[in-house]
Amino acid sequence: MRLSSTLLPLSRFLLPPTLIALTYVYLYPFLQQCSFPLAKRPEVVCHFDGSDPTAAAPAEIALFRLLAFADPQLEGDTSLPDPQAPWLPSLARVGEVGVLGAVEGVVRRDVPGLLQGYRKKLDLWGNDLYLAHVYRMVHWWTQPTHTVVLGDLLGSQWIEDEEFSRRTSRFWNRVFASGAKVPRNVTDVSGRIEVLGHDAAWKKRLIAVAGNHDIGYAGDINEHRIERFESAFGSVNWEIRFRLSNDTQPASSSFPNLLQEIPPTLRLMILNSMNLDAPAYNPELQQQSLDFLDAQLHLSNHPHNSGTIILTHVPLHKKRGVCVDAPYFSYFPENQGGGIREQNHLSPGISARILDGVVPADSGGGTGIVLNGHDHEGCDTFHLRNRTVDGEGEGEGRWDASRFNSARSRGTDDVDAGLREITVRSMMGSYGGNAGLLSAWFDAEAGKWRFEYETCMFGVQHFWWAAHVLVLVELGLGVGGLGFLLRDRWSAGAQGGKVKEA
């Protein structure tokens, strides 16, 4: 039986599923119609005299479009076999266990361990390419104005500097290869003001938020971990403001003079939430974060036509059952400092401090949104001030959290009175390669910023692997089948020539 007659039919059989898989893998944002939410106008009002031509205007592309990823958690040498260990260590013990014992050790331990090591290296390589594919495809299709990774960029805060450098190199040169670090002249200046949309460099810049696997929790953060993170990814606490230009400010019948005097401003606050709660290993570093938080949430930073987007890692406090992660704290033993070892949420007090700062009690609300990571499953919640409780009570009493859809179903009065918090689902393969799409625009009629959020999910990492393995198999079958077919025809021609000579 000729091999070509087996390989070529198999190649033709696998061609349709291969093309379908490749089409989905490389066009999934288009096929799913992933897009940033449009900037919606207020409710259309009938105007018989035609005096308000903007009332029936269609939705527009938002001027601010933030592409959000969470928790890529790049692993490295801590998940691989020791590179300094002997290749087949059982052979070095021949004198102790004899030849048969050494052979048994090679077969039962060394070879499986060696294969497991190569499998893990392949897995890490493929995981980097998978994450890079998600970033590249969604960024290409949706065209964001800004991009953020919401913490846990790397897989461990305990790694040595050399391994930290290797993972950082993979982050910038393989996973987010087309992204650029936000320059220090931007992150080191508090209150910097730019005109929204005027600096095209932001389309490539990547805002990096510090997570617990990057710098640790409050109980193990130290100056060295902060310094190496800031050297590789940028400051852990910084803020920037984007103002609408004169030619992009929407006309407003409600606040015409105010819009001319104070352009609407959108603030991005990148917040290190890892050491806001106590006890902390380094009280001075903790105080720096608290001072930054209080300074940015001061009432002087709250003109009523400004909006705030907080980008951080640890979610705000909420009761058990609202999201997948419930409130949880654990601590190091006293002989190791007694600081916070792990936490799922910020404490009720710190959470209320943030909520009260973004939505002051006399502001009417609706001035901001919080994006974070940490809970890999993701969650979309809404915090509403509980006005029946004494304002001096603890944070858990002053604010109630519920699912955002539930709050929206109750009506716009509730939605406009509190703050939305989006915990972005992890972009890791086991969580579907998720990307968050946040749009922000200024609603001139209401005199405030509006925010809407959508997601775009690729699918588990097996989709990426399956598609590319199918390509390799298809190429192997096709090339092999054609090779054997040409060989068979050449052999048949050569044999025919010999018959004629005879």
C-alpha positions in Angstrom: 0.0 0.0 0.0 1.4 3.4 -1.0 1.9 5.9 1.8 0.8 8.7 -0.4 -2.7 7.2 -0.8 -3.0 7.2 3.0 -1.4 10.6 3.9 -3.1 12.7 1.3 -6.7 11.7 2.1 -5.9 12.3 5.8 -4.6 15.7 4.9 -7.7 16.6 2.9 -9.9 15.3 5.8 -8.1 17.5 8.3 -7.9 20.6 6.1 -11.5 21.9 6.9 -11.2 21.7 10.8 -7.7 23.2 10.5 -8.9 26.2 8.6 -11.9 26.6 10.9 -9.6 26.5 14.0 -7.2 29.0 12.5 -10.0 31.3 11.5 -11.4 31.4 15.0 -8.0 31.7 16.7 -6.8 34.6 14.5 -10.2 36.4 14.0 -12.0 35.7 17.3 -12.4 39.4 18.3 -14.1 40.0 14.9 -16.2 36.8 15.1 -17.4 37.7 18.6 -17.8 41.4 17.7 -15.7 42.4 20.6 -15.8 46.2 20.9 -15.7 49.0 23.4 -19.1 50.2 24.5 -20.3 53.3 22.6 -20.7 56.7 24.2 -24.4 56.8 24.6 -26.5 60.0 24.5 -29.1 60.7 27.2 -32.7 59.6 26.6 -33.9 60.9 23.3 -36.4 63.7 23.8 -38.9 64.8 21.2 -38.4 68.4 20.0 -41.1 69.5 17.5 -39.4 72.8 16.8 -36.1 71.2 15.9 -34.3 73.4 18.5 -32.1 70.5 19.8 -30.5 68.6 16.9 -28.1 66.7 19.3 -31.0 65.0 21.2 -31.4 62.3 18.5 -27.7 62.0 17.7 -26.5 58.4 17.5 -24.0 56.9 19.9 -20.3 57.7 19.3 -17.0 56.1 19.8 -15.8 57.0 23.3 -12.7 59.2 23.5 -11.3 57.1 26.3 -11.1 53.4 25.8 -9.1 51.3 28.3 -8.1 47.7 27.5 -7.7 45.9 30.8 -5.9 42.6 31.6 -5.5 41.0 35.0 -3.1 38.5 36.5 -1.0 37.0 33.7 1.3 35.6 36.5 4.3 34.6 34.4 6.0 31.6 36.0 9.7 30.7 35.6 12.6 28.7 37.1 10.8 28.0 40.4 8.5 25.7 38.5 11.3 24.0 36.6 13.8 21.3 37.7 17.1 22.5 39.1 19.3 23.3 36.1 22.5 22.6 38.2 21.4 19.0 39.0 23.0 16.1 37.1 21.2 15.0 33.9 20.7 11.4 35.1 21.5 11.5 38.8 21.0 7.8 39.3 24.0 7.0 37.2 26.2 8.8 39.8 25.0 6.3 42.4 26.2 3.1 40.7 28.7 2.5 43.4 26.0 2.7 46.1 23.1 0.8 44.5 24.8 -1.2 41.8 24.2 -1.3 38.0 20.6 -2.7 38.3 19.7 -0.2 41.0 21.1 2.7 38.9 19.2 1.5 35.7 16.0 1.2 37.7 16.5 4.7 39.0 17.1 6.1 35.5 13.9 4.4 34.2 11.6 5.1 37.1 12.8 8.5 38.3 15.4 10.3 36.0 13.7 9.8 32.6 10.2 10.8 33.9 11.6 13.8 35.7 13.6 14.8 32.6 10.5 14.5 30.4 8.5 16.5 33.0 11.1 19.2 32.9 10.9 19.5 29.1 7.1 19.5 29.2 7.1 22.3 31.7 9.5 24.4 29.6 7.3 23.8 26.6 4.3 24.8 28.7 5.9 28.1 29.8 6.9 28.9 26.2 3.4 28.1 24.9 1.8 30.1 27.8 3.8 33.2 26.9 2.7 32.9 23.2 -0.9 32.3 24.3 -1.0 35.5 26.4 0.8 37.4 23.7 -1.8 36.2 21.2 -4.7 37.4 23.4 -3.1 40.9 23.8 -2.1 41.2 20.2 -5.5 40.2 18.7 -7.7 42.2 21.1 -5.5 45.3 20.9 -5.4 45.1 17.0 -9.2 44.7 16.7 -10.5 47.1 19.4 -8.0 49.9 19.0 -7.8 51.1 22.7 -6.5 54.5 23.7 -4.9 53.1 26.9 -4.0 49.6 28.2 -3.4 48.4 31.8 -2.4 45.1 33.4 -4.0 45.0 36.9 -1.3 43.3 38.9 0.3 39.9 39.4 2.4 40.5 36.2 4.8 37.8 37.5 4.2 34.6 39.4 6.0 35.2 42.7 7.4 37.9 44.8 9.9 35.5 46.4 12.1 35.1 43.3 15.7 36.3 43.2 16.7 39.3 41.1 18.1 37.2 38.3 14.9 35.3 37.8 12.9 38.6 38.2 14.9 40.0 35.4 14.3 37.0 33.1 10.5 37.1 33.7 10.5 40.9 33.2 12.3 40.4 29.8 9.7 37.8 28.8 6.9 40.2 29.8 8.2 43.1 27.7 9.8 41.2 24.8 7.4 38.2 24.3 4.0 38.6 26.0 3.5 42.3 25.5 6.1 42.8 22.9 4.4 45.7 21.1 3.7 47.5 24.4 5.9 50.2 25.9 6.6 51.1 29.5 5.1 54.4 30.7 8.1 56.8 31.0 9.3 58.0 34.4 8.7 61.6 33.5 4.9 60.7 33.4 4.7 58.4 36.4 6.9 60.5 38.7 4.9 63.7 38.4 1.7 63.8 40.4 -1.1 65.8 38.8 0.3 65.8 35.3 -2.4 67.1 32.9 -2.6 66.0 29.2 -5.2 66.6 26.5 -7.2 63.4 25.9 -6.3 61.9 22.6 -3.5 64.3 21.7 -0.6 62.0 22.6 -0.6 59.0 20.3 2.1 57.3 22.4 -0.6 56.2 24.9 -1.9 53.7 22.3 1.3 51.6 22.8 2.0 52.4 26.5 1.2 49.7 29.0 0.2 50.8 32.5 1.5 48.2 35.0 -0.2 47.9 38.5 1.6 46.2 41.3 0.1 42.9 42.7 0.9 40.6 45.6 3.0 38.3 43.3 5.0 41.3 42.2 5.9 43.0 45.5 4.2 40.9 48.2 1.4 41.6 50.7 1.7 44.2 53.5 3.5 41.6 55.7 6.4 41.0 53.2 6.7 44.2 51.1 10.2 45.8 51.4 12.0 48.6 49.7 14.0 46.2 47.5 10.9 44.6 46.0 9.3 48.0 45.4 12.5 49.4 43.8 13.0 46.5 41.4 9.3 46.6 40.4 9.4 50.3 39.7 12.7 50.0 37.8 11.1 47.4 35.5 7.4 48.5 35.3 7.0 52.0 36.7 5.9 53.6 39.9 3.5 51.8 42.2 1.6 55.0 43.1 1.0 57.7 40.5 -1.8 59.7 38.9 -2.4 61.5 35.6 -5.3 63.7 34.4 -6.8 63.8 30.9 -8.8 66.9 29.9 -11.1 67.3 27.0 -9.8 69.7 24.4 -11.8 72.7 23.3 -12.7 71.0 20.0 -13.9 67.8 21.7 -16.0 69.3 24.5 -19.6 68.5 24.0 -22.1 71.4 24.0 -24.2 71.6 27.1 -27.4 73.5 27.7 -27.1 72.7 31.5 -23.6 73.9 32.2 -22.4 76.1 29.3 -20.3 78.5 31.4 -18.8 75.9 33.6 -17.6 73.8 30.6 -15.9 76.9 29.2 -14.0 77.6 32.5 -13.1 74.1 33.7 -12.7 71.5 30.9 -14.0 68.1 31.9 -11.2 66.0 33.4 -10.7 62.3 33.7 -8.2 61.1 36.3 -6.3 57.8 36.3 -5.1 56.8 39.7 -2.7 53.9 39.8 -2.8 52.7 43.4 -0.7 50.2 45.3 -3.3 48.5 47.4 -0.9 45.8 48.7 0.0 47.7 51.9 -3.0 49.9 52.7 -4.1 47.6 55.5 -2.2 46.8 58.7 -0.1 45.4 60.2 2.6 46.0 57.6 6.2 44.8 57.5 7.4 48.3 56.7 5.2 51.0 58.2 7.0 53.8 56.2 6.1 52.2 52.9 2.6 51.7 54.1 2.3 55.4 55.1 3.5 56.4 51.6 0.6 54.6 50.1 -1.9 56.0 52.6 -0.6 59.5 52.1 -0.9 59.1 48.3 -4.4 57.8 48.6 -5.6 60.6 50.9 -3.9 63.3 48.8 -5.6 62.1 45.6 -9.0 61.7 47.2 -9.0 65.1 48.8 -12.1 67.2 48.0 -9.9 69.7 46.1 -9.5 67.0 43.4 -13.3 66.7 42.9 -14.6 69.4 40.5 -18.1 68.1 39.7 -17.2 67.6 36.0 -14.3 65.4 36.8 -14.2 61.6 36.8 -11.9 59.1 38.5 -10.7 55.7 37.4 -8.8 53.8 40.1 -6.6 51.1 38.8 -5.4 48.7 41.6 -5.1 45.0 42.4 -6.9 44.0 45.6 -10.7 44.3 45.4 -12.8 46.4 47.8 -14.5 44.8 50.7 -17.8 43.0 50.1 -19.8 40.4 52.0 -19.5 36.7 51.4 -21.5 35.5 48.4 -21.3 38.7 46.3 -18.2 37.5 44.4 -16.3 34.2 44.3 -13.7 35.3 46.8 -15.0 35.9 50.3 -13.4 38.3 52.8 -10.2 36.6 54.1 -7.0 37.7 56.0 -4.1 35.6 57.2 -1.0 36.8 59.0 2.6 35.9 59.5 3.6 34.6 62.9 4.9 37.1 65.4 8.5 35.9 65.0 8.2 36.8 61.3 6.8 40.3 61.8 3.1 39.5 62.3 2.1 41.4 59.1 -0.6 40.5 56.6 0.4 37.3 54.7 -2.6 37.1 52.4 -5.9 38.9 51.8 -8.8 38.6 49.4 -10.3 42.0 49.9 -9.3 45.3 51.4 -10.6 45.8 55.0 -14.0 47.5 55.4 -12.3 50.6 56.8 -9.9 51.1 53.9 -12.6 50.3 51.4 -14.9 53.0 52.9 -12.0 55.4 52.8 -11.6 54.9 49.1 -15.4 54.9 48.4 -16.0 58.1 50.5 -13.1 59.7 48.6 -14.3 58.9 45.1 -17.9 59.5 45.9 -18.1 62.2 48.6 -21.4 62.2 50.5 -22.6 65.6 49.2 -21.5 65.0 45.5 -24.5 63.0 44.3 -22.2 60.2 43.2 -21.5 58.8 39.7 -18.0 60.3 39.6 -15.8 57.3 39.1 -15.1 53.6 38.8 -12.7 51.1 40.3 -10.9 48.4 38.2 -8.9 45.7 40.0 -7.8 42.0 39.7 -6.7 39.4 42.2 -10.0 37.3 42.1 -9.3 35.3 39.0 -12.9 34.6 38.4 -13.8 38.2 38.0 -16.8 40.1 39.4 -18.9 43.2 38.5 -20.2 44.9 41.7 -21.8 48.1 42.8 -21.3 49.9 46.1 -24.2 51.9 47.4 -23.9 54.2 50.4 -26.2 53.0 53.3 -27.7 56.3 54.4 -29.6 54.7 57.3 -26.4 54.1 59.2 -24.5 56.7 61.2 -21.8 58.2 59.1 -19.2 57.6 61.8 -19.8 53.8 61.7 -17.4 51.3 60.2 -17.1 51.0 56.5 -19.1 47.8 56.3 -22.1 49.6 57.7 -21.7 52.7 55.5 -21.5 50.9 52.2 -23.4 47.9 50.8 -22.1 45.9 47.8 -24.2 43.9 45.4 -24.0 42.6 41.8 -24.0 45.5 39.3 -26.8 44.0 37.2 -29.0 43.9 40.3 -28.3 47.6 41.0 -29.0 48.5 37.4 -32.3 46.7 37.4 -33.4 48.8 40.3 -33.0 52.0 38.2 -30.7 54.8 37.4 -31.2 56.5 40.8 -29.3 53.7 42.5 -26.6 53.6 39.8 -26.0 57.3 40.0 -25.7 57.3 43.8 -22.8 54.8 44.2 -19.7 53.4 42.6 -19.2 50.5 40.3 -16.2 48.2 40.9 -15.1 45.8 38.2 -12.8 42.9 39.2 -11.4 41.9 35.8 -11.2 38.2 35.2 -7.7 36.8 34.8 -6.2 36.6 31.3 -4.6 33.2 32.1 -5.5 30.3 29.8 -7.5 28.4 32.4 -9.7 31.5 32.7 -10.3 31.9 29.0 -7.8 34.6 28.0 -10.1 37.4 29.2 -9.8 41.1 28.2 -11.8 43.9 29.7 -13.1 46.8 27.6 -13.9 50.0 29.5 -15.3 53.1 27.8 -15.5 56.6 29.4 -17.1 59.7 28.1 -18.4 63.0 29.4 -22.2 63.3 29.5 -22.7 67.0 29.0 -26.4 67.0 29.8 -25.8 65.4 33.2 -22.5 67.2 33.8 -20.6 64.0 34.7 -18.5 61.2 33.3 -20.1 57.9 32.3 -18.5 54.5 32.2 -19.5 51.2 30.5 -17.7 47.9 30.4 -17.7 44.8 28.2 -15.5 41.7 28.1 -13.8 39.7 25.3 -12.8 36.1 25.9 -10.7 33.9 23.6 -11.2 30.5 25.3 -9.0 28.2 27.3 -5.4 27.7 26.2 -6.3 24.3 24.7 -7.9 26.1 21.7 -4.6 27.8 20.9 -2.6 24.6 21.3 -5.1 22.5 19.2 -5.2 25.0 16.3 -1.4 25.1 16.0 -0.9 21.4 16.5 -3.5 20.8 13.7 -1.4 23.1 11.5 1.7 21.1 12.1 -0.1 17.8 11.6 -1.7 19.1 8.4 1.7 20.4 7.0 3.3 17.1 7.9 0.6 15.0 6.2 0.5 17.3 3.2 4.2 17.6 2.6 4.8 13.9 3.4 2.0 12.8 1.1 3.2 14.9 -1.8 6.7 13.7 -1.2 5.7 10.1 -1.3 3.5 10.7 -4.4 6.3 12.3 -6.3 8.6 9.4 -5.3 6.1 6.9 -6.4 5.6 8.6 -9.8 9.3 8.9 -10.3 9.8 5.2 -9.5 7.0 4.3 -11.9 8.5 6.4 -14.6 12.0 4.9 -14.0 10.6 1.4 -14.2 8.6 2.2 -17.4 11.9 3.4 -19.0 13.6 0.2 -18.2 10.8 -1.9 -19.8 11.0 0.1 -23.0 14.8 -0.4 -23.2 14.3 -4.1 -22.7 
